[in-house]
């Protein structure tokens, strides 16, 4: 009998192969310890696979940083929804210090690269090919997908192409019919699929086949966000569907609220994963112990200034002005770096 399979898809930035899996297992192990669960052999009862597109983007980022002509040509592949010319103009104005702007270079550039039809399509097709082999091997009902940040857009856009309501098993199109091959669960951490959809103009995440039930691709959907994660402000993912749960965290364990490890190790999230995928019950007493342990190391008082900054910025930040958005993000990132250094 096939084992349960967890497929992990990383977010923006550079990710050495296998690193996301290490973070995921460590987060669950650490939280299980916080719950008072000493026997953690259950982690080995599930198989893991990691879809990594980081090396592909690393090469492109290097070319863009060193070559303005390659940068202009790459940005020209952007295909968005109504503001391509304005967006392209703003992006190509980052000329003189493009490679020196580390925050833009390591975070936003991946979003922009993926949002081009040229670079993004390769990533989507690679994921579909990867997913197709795995669900055939394990059986779709044994597959769980965990995706973070930009990975939520990759997974959404790929599955929206692969699962079709009008799929025909007798044609030559490599796809699956909605409702017939639903995976066991989809977990999105810091879901940016709606924001990225503004740039690439692909299927709207609010109306796509990436939904639970007969018209979708998954039996269960869990969406996890942190109130003070600025990457989730633009077009916050809030689609309503059956067998779906949204978990929101407001506790600061570290200044970088976008961190995948921190998302997974939050007690409510970890308990849901342990229960659903690993069939590991966390008792009320264990959960309360874990929550006390979790909150004891929080930075809530220390990050009040950051909270105030985030609350103020979230009210008027707009994706239509890339420069303004990046300026706001950089200001917040500077404060995060200061707090992280002091911690």
Secondary structure, DSSP 8 states (H G I E B T S, - for coil): ----EEEEE--SS---TTHHHHHHHHHHHHHHHHHT----GGGGGSEEEEE--HHHHHHHHHHHHH-HHHHHHHHTTB--SS-HHHHHHHHTT--TTGGG-HHIIIIIHHHHHHHBHHHHHHHHHHHHHHHHHHHHHH-GGGEEEEEETHHHHHHHHHHHHHEETT--TTSS---EETTTS-BSEEEEES--HHHHHHHH--S-TTTSS-SBSTTSSBS-EEEEEETT-GGG-TT------TTEEEEEE---SSS-TT-HHHHHHSHHHHHHHHHHTS-----HHHHHHHHHHHHHT--TTTTHHHHHHHHHHHHH--TT-HHHHHHHHHHHHHHHHHHHHH-
